[in-house]
Amino acid sequence: MPTIVHWKDGKVFRRYDLTAEQVADIPNHKKGYLLLEVKDPRPNYDPITHHHPIKSEGPDPVDNPTRYFHSWSVPVAKTSQEIADAENAEKENTLNAYGKLAEKVDRNQENRIRILEGNVEPQMNPVEFREWMKDFL
């Protein structure tokens, strides 16, 4: 059963699921506002390495004015810098969600372990600990 879109003044008013007989019964003066809906499937993409595809919809006045199209743009690959920025932002969000109290407790625990292991390195301050956690994640 095809889906028919009632299209007027740049807006979709209704969608109808009509049989072929019902489509044939539509008066000619109304057929100008009714378009057959054609949906392209959403393309598969990896959100880590590609940007989201953009959906566009509307009638195609040049090639086929009797159809209403849903189409998707081709996913564009992200640059290596964009991928690295997304990873860093994700790590930063994880650390921010981690909580100040838990971070302080873990930093003190890490400093105690360093002392027990006989490390001669000075104890980590909060900034160094955050950097160590980013590398750990």
Residue frames as a rotation matrix with the C-alpha (Angstrom) as fourth column:
MET 1
0.585 0.811 0.000 0.00
0.811 -0.585 0.000 0.00
0.000 0.000 -1.000 0.00
PRO 2
-0.303 -0.758 0.578 1.68
0.713 -0.583 -0.390 3.24
0.632 0.295 0.717 -1.08
THR 3
-0.043 0.212 -0.976 1.87
0.820 -0.551 -0.156 6.25
-0.571 -0.807 -0.150 1.20
ILE 4
0.079 0.181 0.980 0.50
0.771 -0.635 0.055 9.46
0.632 0.751 -0.189 -0.28
VAL 5
-0.557 -0.344 -0.756 1.55
0.747 -0.606 -0.274 12.86
-0.364 -0.717 0.594 1.08
HIS 6
0.609 0.725 0.321 -0.82
0.783 -0.615 -0.096 15.83
0.128 0.309 -0.942 1.02
TRP 7
-0.391 -0.883 -0.259 1.56
0.850 -0.455 0.267 18.66
-0.353 -0.116 0.928 0.10
LYS 8
0.506 0.537 0.676 0.64
0.738 -0.674 -0.017 22.34
0.447 0.507 -0.737 -0.15
ASP 9
0.814 -0.190 0.549 2.53
-0.242 -0.970 0.022 25.63
0.529 -0.151 -0.835 0.25
GLY 10
-0.097 -0.995 0.007 5.73
-0.507 0.044 -0.861 23.88
0.856 -0.087 -0.509 1.26
LYS 11
-0.480 -0.008 0.877 4.16
-0.858 0.212 -0.468 21.87
-0.182 -0.977 -0.108 4.09
VAL 12
-0.767 0.277 -0.579 3.01
0.062 0.930 0.363 18.32
0.639 0.243 -0.730 4.61
PHE 13
-0.228 0.780 0.583 -0.56
-0.895 -0.404 0.190 18.31
0.384 -0.478 0.790 5.91
ARG 14
0.489 0.454 0.745 -1.31
-0.687 0.727 0.008 14.58
-0.538 -0.515 0.667 6.08
ARG 15
-0.743 -0.585 -0.324 -0.06
-0.669 0.631 0.394 11.18
-0.026 0.509 -0.860 5.10
TYR 16
0.392 0.912 0.122 -2.46
-0.858 0.410 -0.311 8.60
-0.333 0.017 0.943 3.70
ASP 17
-0.796 -0.453 0.400 -2.02
-0.269 0.858 0.437 4.87
-0.542 0.241 -0.805 3.16
LEU 18
0.178 0.893 -0.413 -4.21
-0.784 -0.125 -0.608 4.31
-0.594 0.432 0.679 0.12
THR 19
-0.001 -0.075 0.997 -4.89
0.400 0.914 0.070 1.37
-0.916 0.399 0.029 -2.12
ALA 20
-0.907 -0.360 0.220 -4.57
0.316 -0.234 0.919 1.66
-0.279 0.903 0.326 -5.90
GLU 21
-0.218 0.913 0.345 -8.37
0.891 0.041 0.453 1.88
0.399 0.406 -0.822 -6.20
GLN 22
0.495 0.385 -0.779 -8.51
0.744 -0.651 0.152 4.74
-0.448 -0.655 -0.609 -3.71
VAL 23
-0.453 -0.725 -0.519 -5.78
0.224 -0.656 0.721 6.60
-0.863 0.210 0.459 -5.56
ALA 24
-0.832 0.172 0.527 -7.70
0.541 0.047 0.840 6.17
0.120 0.984 -0.132 -8.81
ASP 25
0.151 0.987 -0.051 -10.83
0.957 -0.133 0.258 7.67
0.248 -0.088 -0.965 -7.19
ILE 26
-0.197 -0.269 -0.943 -9.08
0.596 -0.797 0.103 10.95
-0.779 -0.541 0.317 -6.26
PRO 27
0.832 0.543 0.112 -10.44
0.432 -0.507 -0.746 13.86
-0.348 0.669 -0.656 -8.33
ASN 28
0.290 -0.761 0.580 -7.98
0.865 -0.051 -0.499 15.42
0.410 0.646 0.644 -10.79
HIS 29
0.466 -0.102 0.879 -8.08
-0.101 -0.993 -0.062 18.84
0.879 -0.060 -0.473 -9.14
LYS 30
0.864 -0.162 0.478 -6.78
-0.486 -0.015 0.874 17.28
-0.134 -0.987 -0.091 -5.88
LYS 31
0.826 -0.552 0.116 -4.10
0.563 0.819 -0.110 15.09
-0.034 0.156 0.987 -7.46
GLY 32
0.427 -0.682 0.594 -1.82
0.135 -0.602 -0.787 18.12
0.894 0.416 -0.165 -7.83
TYR 33
0.273 -0.268 0.924 -1.42
-0.859 -0.500 0.109 18.28
0.433 -0.824 -0.367 -4.04
LEU 34
0.792 0.050 0.608 -0.93
-0.391 0.807 0.443 14.55
-0.469 -0.589 0.658 -3.48
LEU 35
0.170 -0.841 -0.513 2.51
-0.906 0.072 -0.417 13.06
0.388 0.536 -0.750 -3.97
LEU 36
0.824 -0.016 -0.566 3.75
0.105 0.987 0.124 9.48
0.557 -0.162 0.815 -3.69
GLU 37
0.678 -0.579 0.454 6.13
-0.712 -0.362 0.602 9.22
-0.184 -0.731 -0.657 -0.73
VAL 38
0.687 -0.577 -0.442 9.53
0.145 0.705 -0.695 7.61
0.712 0.413 0.567 -1.46
LYS 39
0.833 -0.397 0.386 11.83
-0.508 -0.272 0.817 6.88
-0.220 -0.876 -0.428 1.46
ASP 40
0.267 -0.846 -0.462 15.53
-0.330 0.370 -0.868 6.15
0.906 0.384 -0.181 1.00
PRO 41
0.760 -0.036 -0.649 16.97
0.555 0.556 0.619 4.00
0.338 -0.830 0.443 3.78
ARG 42
0.853 -0.502 0.144 19.29
-0.503 -0.713 0.488 5.74
-0.142 -0.489 -0.861 6.20
PRO 43
0.445 -0.743 -0.500 22.90
-0.284 0.412 -0.866 4.93
0.849 0.527 -0.028 5.26
ASN 44
0.838 -0.283 -0.466 25.04
0.543 0.513 0.665 2.91
0.051 -0.810 0.584 7.64
TYR 45
0.338 -0.775 0.534 27.95
-0.172 -0.609 -0.774 4.82
0.925 0.170 -0.339 9.13
ASP 46
0.051 -0.439 -0.897 30.37
0.909 0.392 -0.140 4.70
0.413 -0.809 0.419 12.04
PRO 47
0.888 0.399 0.229 29.71
0.297 -0.877 0.377 7.71
0.352 -0.266 -0.897 14.33
ILE 48
0.541 -0.767 -0.345 33.31
0.381 -0.142 0.914 7.61
-0.749 -0.626 0.216 15.54
THR 49
-0.475 -0.850 0.229 34.84
0.547 -0.081 0.833 8.08
-0.690 0.521 0.503 12.10
HIS 50
-0.651 0.311 0.693 32.03
0.618 -0.314 0.721 9.80
0.441 0.897 0.012 10.15
HIS 51
-0.893 0.450 0.018 29.68
-0.413 -0.803 -0.431 12.75
-0.179 -0.392 0.902 10.61
HIS 52
-0.348 0.857 0.381 25.97
0.262 0.479 -0.838 12.04
-0.900 -0.191 -0.391 10.88
PRO 53
-0.755 0.177 0.631 24.12
0.633 -0.055 0.772 11.93
0.171 0.983 -0.070 7.54
ILE 54
-0.792 0.481 -0.375 21.71
-0.267 -0.826 -0.496 14.80
-0.549 -0.293 0.783 7.03
LYS 55
-0.382 0.761 0.525 18.10
0.802 0.555 -0.221 14.07
-0.460 0.336 -0.822 6.14
SER 56
-0.835 0.254 -0.488 16.40
-0.406 -0.883 0.236 16.15
-0.371 0.395 0.840 3.50
GLU 57
-0.495 0.738 0.457 12.83
0.723 0.642 -0.254 15.82
-0.482 0.205 -0.852 2.36
GLY 58
-0.161 0.531 -0.832 10.45
-0.339 -0.822 -0.459 17.42
-0.927 0.208 0.312 -0.05
PRO 59
0.779 0.488 0.394 9.10
0.208 0.392 -0.896 17.17
-0.592 0.780 0.204 -3.57
ASP 60
-0.419 -0.892 0.169 11.47
0.425 -0.028 0.905 16.95
-0.802 0.451 0.391 -6.50
PRO 61
0.419 0.720 -0.553 10.16
-0.130 -0.555 -0.821 19.60
-0.899 0.416 -0.139 -8.92
VAL 62
-0.106 -0.549 -0.829 12.77
-0.912 -0.278 0.302 18.94
-0.397 0.788 -0.471 -11.61
ASP 63
-0.889 -0.398 -0.226 13.07
-0.456 0.811 0.367 15.18
0.038 0.429 -0.902 -12.05
ASN 64
-0.612 0.696 -0.375 9.80
0.505 0.709 0.492 13.88
0.608 0.112 -0.786 -10.70
PRO 65
-0.763 0.283 0.582 7.20
-0.480 -0.850 -0.217 16.38
0.433 -0.445 0.784 -9.46
THR 66
0.288 0.939 -0.186 4.73
-0.543 0.320 0.777 13.64
0.789 -0.122 0.602 -8.49
ARG 67
0.375 -0.230 -0.898 6.92
0.588 0.808 0.038 12.20
0.717 -0.542 0.438 -5.71
TYR 68
0.740 -0.154 0.655 7.85
-0.571 -0.659 0.490 13.31
0.356 -0.736 -0.575 -2.21
PHE 69
0.334 -0.733 -0.592 11.38
0.170 0.665 -0.727 12.17
0.927 0.142 0.347 -1.33
HIS 70
0.900 -0.332 0.282 13.16
-0.342 -0.137 0.929 11.43
-0.270 -0.933 -0.237 1.94
SER 71
0.670 -0.726 -0.157 16.85
0.254 0.422 -0.870 11.30
0.698 0.543 0.467 1.14
TRP 72
0.838 -0.479 -0.260 20.09
0.267 -0.053 0.962 11.23
-0.475 -0.876 0.084 3.13
SER 73
0.636 -0.727 -0.258 23.43
-0.751 -0.508 -0.422 12.86
0.176 0.462 -0.869 2.49
VAL 74
0.522 -0.573 -0.633 26.48
0.250 0.811 -0.528 10.63
0.816 0.117 0.567 2.19
PRO 75
0.927 -0.215 -0.306 28.27
0.281 -0.139 0.950 10.41
-0.247 -0.967 -0.069 5.58
VAL 76
0.639 -0.740 0.212 31.44
-0.322 -0.507 -0.799 12.52
0.699 0.442 -0.562 5.44
ALA 77
0.366 -0.599 -0.712 34.59
0.748 0.645 -0.158 11.09
0.554 -0.475 0.684 7.00
LYS 78
0.991 -0.090 -0.100 35.97
0.006 -0.713 0.701 12.93
-0.134 -0.695 -0.706 10.02
THR 79
0.383 -0.923 0.029 39.55
-0.415 -0.200 -0.888 14.16
0.826 0.327 -0.459 10.01
SER 80
-0.018 -0.473 -0.881 42.05
0.630 0.678 -0.378 12.61
0.776 -0.562 0.286 12.40
GLN 81
-0.902 -0.299 0.312 42.04
0.001 -0.723 -0.690 15.86
0.432 -0.622 0.653 14.40
GLU 82
-0.134 0.939 0.316 38.24
-0.824 -0.283 0.491 15.70
0.550 -0.194 0.812 14.82
ILE 83
0.488 0.261 -0.833 38.47
0.082 0.937 0.341 12.08
0.869 -0.235 0.435 15.98
ALA 84
-0.458 -0.747 -0.482 41.22
0.628 0.111 -0.770 12.95
0.629 -0.655 0.418 18.49
ASP 85
-0.789 0.225 0.572 39.21
-0.434 -0.863 -0.259 15.94
0.435 -0.453 0.778 19.77
ALA 86
0.281 0.953 -0.112 36.14
-0.626 0.270 0.732 13.72
0.728 -0.136 0.672 20.26
GLU 87
0.265 -0.261 -0.928 38.19
0.506 0.857 -0.097 11.16
0.821 -0.444 0.359 22.21
ASN 88
-0.795 -0.606 -0.029 39.69
0.371 -0.449 -0.813 13.88
0.480 -0.657 0.582 24.43
ALA 89
-0.467 0.709 0.529 36.25
-0.716 -0.654 0.244 15.39
0.518 -0.265 0.813 25.04
GLU 90
0.483 0.652 -0.584 34.90
-0.205 0.733 0.649 11.97
0.851 -0.194 0.488 26.00
LYS 91
-0.166 -0.634 -0.756 37.76
0.722 0.444 -0.531 11.44
0.671 -0.634 0.384 28.47
GLU 92
-0.909 -0.164 0.384 37.22
-0.068 -0.850 -0.523 14.91
0.412 -0.501 0.761 29.92
ASN 93
-0.023 0.978 0.205 33.48
-0.735 -0.156 0.660 14.23
0.678 -0.136 0.723 30.32
THR 94
0.407 0.105 -0.907 34.28
0.308 0.919 0.245 10.95
0.860 -0.380 0.342 32.06
LEU 95
-0.588 -0.710 -0.387 36.62
0.641 -0.117 -0.759 12.70
0.494 -0.694 0.524 34.46
ASN 96
-0.744 0.368 0.557 34.10
-0.477 -0.877 -0.056 15.45
0.468 -0.308 0.828 35.16
ALA 97
0.351 0.917 -0.190 31.45
-0.539 0.364 0.760 12.84
0.766 -0.164 0.622 35.93
TYR 98
-0.146 -0.535 -0.832 33.93
0.370 0.751 -0.547 11.00
0.917 -0.388 0.089 38.13
GLY 99
0.843 0.537 -0.026 33.46
0.255 -0.358 0.898 13.50
0.473 -0.764 -0.439 40.95
LYS 100
0.251 -0.765 0.593 35.87
-0.563 -0.613 -0.554 15.56
0.788 -0.194 -0.585 43.01
LEU 101
0.432 -0.060 0.900 35.58
-0.869 0.240 0.433 13.45
-0.242 -0.969 0.052 46.16
ALA 102
0.918 -0.082 0.387 36.25
0.141 0.982 -0.125 10.17
-0.370 0.169 0.914 44.39
GLU 103
0.659 -0.719 0.219 39.16
0.154 -0.156 -0.976 11.77
0.736 0.677 0.008 42.56
LYS 104
0.236 -0.571 0.786 40.67
-0.842 -0.524 -0.128 12.99
0.485 -0.632 -0.605 45.85
VAL 105
0.626 0.042 0.779 40.28
-0.560 0.719 0.411 9.57
-0.543 -0.693 0.474 47.49
ASP 106
0.923 -0.276 0.267 41.88
0.381 0.743 -0.550 7.82
-0.047 0.609 0.792 44.51
ARG 107
0.501 -0.782 0.370 44.73
-0.217 -0.527 -0.822 10.35
0.838 0.332 -0.434 44.39
ASN 108
0.267 -0.386 0.883 45.49
-0.964 -0.119 0.239 9.77
0.013 -0.915 -0.403 48.07
GLN 109
0.789 0.068 0.610 45.33
-0.165 0.981 0.104 6.00
-0.592 -0.182 0.785 47.52
GLU 110
0.851 -0.501 0.158 47.69
0.312 0.240 -0.919 6.24
0.423 0.831 0.360 44.54
ASN 111
0.306 -0.760 0.573 50.14
-0.638 -0.610 -0.470 8.32
0.707 -0.222 -0.671 46.60
ARG 112
0.441 -0.111 0.891 50.05
-0.787 0.429 0.443 5.72
-0.431 -0.896 0.102 49.42
ILE 113
0.925 -0.088 0.370 50.76
0.221 0.916 -0.335 2.93
-0.310 0.391 0.867 46.94
ARG 114
0.653 -0.725 0.220 53.71
-0.038 -0.321 -0.946 4.89
0.756 0.610 -0.237 45.54
ILE 115
0.206 -0.572 0.794 55.17
-0.940 -0.342 -0.003 5.28
0.273 -0.745 -0.608 49.03
LEU 116
0.586 0.083 0.806 54.67
-0.491 0.827 0.272 1.58
-0.644 -0.555 0.526 49.87
GLU 117
0.936 -0.247 0.251 56.32
0.351 0.622 -0.700 0.52
0.016 0.743 0.669 46.60
GLY 118
0.239 -0.904 -0.355 59.33
0.632 -0.133 0.764 2.62
-0.738 -0.407 0.539 47.52
ASN 119
0.348 -0.090 0.933 58.98
0.837 -0.419 -0.353 5.11
0.423 0.903 -0.071 44.69
VAL 120
-0.403 -0.585 -0.704 61.11
0.804 -0.594 0.032 8.14
-0.437 -0.553 0.710 45.24
GLU 121
-0.544 0.291 0.787 58.90
0.512 -0.628 0.586 10.24
0.665 0.722 0.192 43.00
PRO 122
-0.959 0.270 0.084 57.12
-0.244 -0.641 -0.728 13.08
-0.143 -0.718 0.681 44.78
GLN 123
-0.415 0.886 0.207 53.44
0.554 0.426 -0.715 12.68
-0.722 -0.182 -0.667 45.45
MET 124
-0.604 0.270 0.750 51.06
0.712 -0.240 0.660 13.64
0.358 0.933 -0.047 42.65
ASN 125
-0.821 0.433 -0.371 49.20
-0.165 -0.803 -0.573 16.90
-0.546 -0.409 0.731 42.86
PRO 126
0.077 0.967 0.243 45.60
0.075 0.237 -0.969 17.11
-0.994 0.093 -0.054 41.54
VAL 127
0.471 0.074 -0.879 46.64
-0.789 -0.410 -0.457 18.33
-0.394 0.909 -0.135 38.08
GLU 128
-0.574 -0.752 -0.325 49.16
-0.818 0.543 0.188 15.53
0.035 0.374 -0.927 37.62
PHE 129
-0.675 0.380 0.633 46.59
-0.025 0.845 -0.534 13.01
-0.737 -0.376 -0.561 38.85
ARG 130
0.430 0.867 -0.251 44.02
-0.277 -0.137 -0.951 14.18
-0.859 0.479 0.181 36.29
GLU 131
0.172 -0.459 -0.872 46.63
-0.985 -0.066 -0.159 13.80
0.016 0.886 -0.463 33.53
TRP 132
-0.844 -0.490 0.220 47.51
-0.510 0.859 -0.040 10.33
-0.169 -0.146 -0.975 34.84
MET 133
-0.252 0.846 0.469 43.79
0.021 0.489 -0.872 9.41
-0.967 -0.210 -0.141 34.83
LYS 134
0.522 0.406 -0.750 43.38
-0.696 -0.305 -0.650 10.64
-0.493 0.861 0.124 31.24
ASP 135
-0.326 -0.718 -0.615 46.27
-0.916 0.401 0.018 8.42
0.234 0.570 -0.788 30.18
PHE 136
-0.833 0.042 0.551 44.77
-0.256 0.854 -0.453 5.56
-0.490 -0.519 -0.701 32.20
LEU 137
0.226 0.971 0.081 41.42
-0.198 0.127 -0.972 5.91
-0.954 0.204 0.221 30.46
